[in-house]
Amino acid sequence: MHNRRRALLSLGCVPFLAHARPFLAAPGMKRLGVLYMPSKEVIDSVPYDPKPLAAFGWIEGKTFEKVRRYADFNPSKFPEQARELAAARVDVIFCAGVPATRAAQAATKTISICTVVDDPVGNGFAKSLRRPGGNITGLSEGSDEAAEKEIELIKAVLPSVARMAIVGTSSDTVYLEQNSRSLVAAARRAGISVEARHLESPERVEPVLRRLGAGREGVVYLRQVGEKDAAVIAKLAAAKQLSVVSQDEDLLASGVLMSYRLIVADDVQLTAMFDRLLRGLNPAEIPFELPTRSVFGINRNAAAALGIVFPKGFLVRADKVI
């Protein structure tokens, strides 16, 4: 599921940065420092895939080594760990998310930092996307662009929508808040009132649905919700003739009406960025990259049950239709 990859990426872990077998470092090889949000045990459980980096000639144990630090899901550890990586004289630091990137930024002004983060300019990590101007570059999540497109699609299907509830059932309430900001802002600019709620169980969506009212003036947006929970919420919403949308095309099978997401930091983009930085290119001159691909999905069965007719062209534009 793309949700698993996105979650791993937000925690500072992708398969080609997971653990390889122990090795004896060769003299003079490049050093890649990695700030992980999870524990060592979680990272160890991610299957290691050396192929993306190997395609650029980077083979762990031969041409580069990784120096790892683990926050154990405690962001307050990032500042000390970032300082440790800087003291270890790594060539590049990789991190993901605002807290880890801010810690790395404070720890060094000379070591190249590769990050995957939302709004690099607004968060003070770059002067501009085209010319970052400092020692930080990487990939922007493009949340603002994605949010604008999501609201555009919702308005096209539900022209009278006036209220949106963003709900999540994951225990990570911080993620729900931080990663809903762009969507909340885009919805409000479109004249849609928004509330974001963490649910301890999917059944607890009932009060949220009552506040939305029945019919096409309300919409439920699922963020960080698994397939089983999504099916429960979609069924309860459908009983009130409310539509449910999400970023996750995998949730279409659970009754979600429509999905849209940008593909953030695919392996080609990320490994190409590592390659440039490990070879010594100046991060100040390397533009932040934006997602270049998207996935749009629609559920014709859910639409029929709600009496919704998709606008002309939606079927042609959709990457996934069920």
RARACOR-V149090 format. One record per residue. RES is the residue in one small letter. OMEGA is omega in radians with two decimals (NA if undefined). Layout:
res=<RES	RES>
omega=<OMEGA	OMEGA>
This chain:
res=<m	h	n	r	r	r	a	l	l	s	l	g	c	v	p	f	l	a	h	a	r	p	f	l	a	a	p	g	m	k	r	l	g	v	l	y	m	p	s	k	e	v	i	d	s	v	p	y	d	p	k	p	l	a	a	f	g	w	i	e	g	k	t	f	e	k	v	r	r	y	a	d	f	n	p	s	k	f	p	e	q	a	r	e	l	a	a	a	r	v	d	v	i	f	c	a	g	v	p	a	t	r	a	a	q	a	a	t	k	t	i	s	i	c	t	v	v	d	d	p	v	g	n	g	f	a	k	s	l	r	r	p	g	g	n	i	t	g	l	s	e	g	s	d	e	a	a	e	k	e	i	e	l	i	k	a	v	l	p	s	v	a	r	m	a	i	v	g	t	s	s	d	t	v	y	l	e	q	n	s	r	s	l	v	a	a	a	r	r	a	g	i	s	v	e	a	r	h	l	e	s	p	e	r	v	e	p	v	l	r	r	l	g	a	g	r	e	g	v	v	y	l	r	q	v	g	e	k	d	a	a	v	i	a	k	l	a	a	a	k	q	l	s	v	v	s	q	d	e	d	l	l	a	s	g	v	l	m	s	y	r	l	i	v	a	d	d	v	q	l	t	a	m	f	d	r	l	l	r	g	l	n	p	a	e	i	p	f	e	l	p	t	r	s	v	f	g	i	n	r	n	a	a	a	a	l	g	i	v	f	p	k	g	f	l	v	r	a	d	k	v	i>
omega=<3.14	3.14	-3.13	3.13	-3.14	3.13	3.13	-3.13	-3.14	3.13	3.13	-3.09	2.94	-3.02	-3.12	3.00	3.06	-3.05	2.91	3.08	3.10	3.14	3.06	-3.07	3.09	-3.14	3.03	-3.13	3.13	-3.12	3.13	3.09	-3.11	3.04	3.13	2.98	-3.08	3.07	3.09	-3.12	3.12	3.14	3.13	-3.10	-3.14	3.14	-3.11	3.13	-3.07	-2.95	-3.10	3.13	-3.14	3.11	3.10	3.11	-3.13	-3.09	-3.08	-3.11	3.13	-3.10	3.07	3.04	3.10	3.02	-2.94	2.98	-3.02	-3.13	-3.12	3.14	3.12	-3.07	-3.14	3.11	-3.04	-3.09	3.14	-3.11	3.08	3.09	3.11	3.11	3.10	3.13	3.13	3.09	3.03	3.14	-3.13	3.01	3.03	3.09	3.12	3.14	-3.06	-3.08	-3.13	-3.12	3.12	3.11	3.12	3.12	-3.13	-3.05	-3.07	3.04	-3.05	3.14	3.11	3.12	3.06	-3.09	2.93	-2.96	3.10	3.05	-3.12	-3.13	-3.13	3.13	3.06	-3.13	-3.13	3.07	3.06	3.11	-3.09	3.14	-3.06	3.01	3.13	3.14	-3.12	2.98	-3.14	-3.07	3.06	-3.11	3.10	-3.07	-3.14	-3.13	-3.14	-3.11	3.11	-3.14	3.13	3.13	3.09	-3.13	3.13	3.14	3.12	-3.12	-3.10	-3.05	-3.09	-3.09	-3.10	-3.08	3.10	3.03	3.06	-3.06	3.08	3.11	3.08	3.11	-3.11	-3.11	3.12	3.12	-3.12	-3.12	-3.05	-3.03	3.05	-3.03	-3.12	3.13	3.10	-3.12	-3.13	3.13	-3.13	3.08	3.13	3.10	-3.13	3.06	-2.99	2.90	3.09	-3.08	2.96	-3.12	3.09	3.04	-3.08	3.14	-3.11	3.07	-3.05	3.11	3.10	3.13	3.13	3.13	3.11	-3.06	-3.12	3.03	-2.94	3.07	3.12	3.10	3.11	3.12	-3.13	3.07	-3.08	3.09	3.12	-3.04	-3.13	3.11	3.14	3.14	3.12	-3.11	-3.13	3.14	3.13	3.13	-3.12	3.11	3.09	-3.13	3.10	3.11	3.09	3.12	-3.09	2.95	-2.88	3.13	3.10	-3.12	3.07	-3.14	3.11	3.10	3.10	-3.08	-2.95	3.10	3.06	3.07	2.94	3.07	-3.02	2.97	3.03	-3.01	-3.11	3.14	-3.02	-3.12	3.08	3.10	3.08	-3.11	-3.12	-3.09	3.13	3.10	3.00	3.10	-3.06	-3.12	3.13	-3.09	-3.11	-3.09	2.91	3.12	3.07	3.05	-3.10	-3.10	3.10	3.08	-3.13	-3.12	3.09	-3.11	-3.09	3.13	3.11	3.13	-3.14	-3.13	-3.13	-3.12	-3.11	3.05	3.14	3.10	3.13	3.11	-3.12	-3.13	-3.14	-3.09	-3.02	3.04	3.14	3.14	3.04	NA>
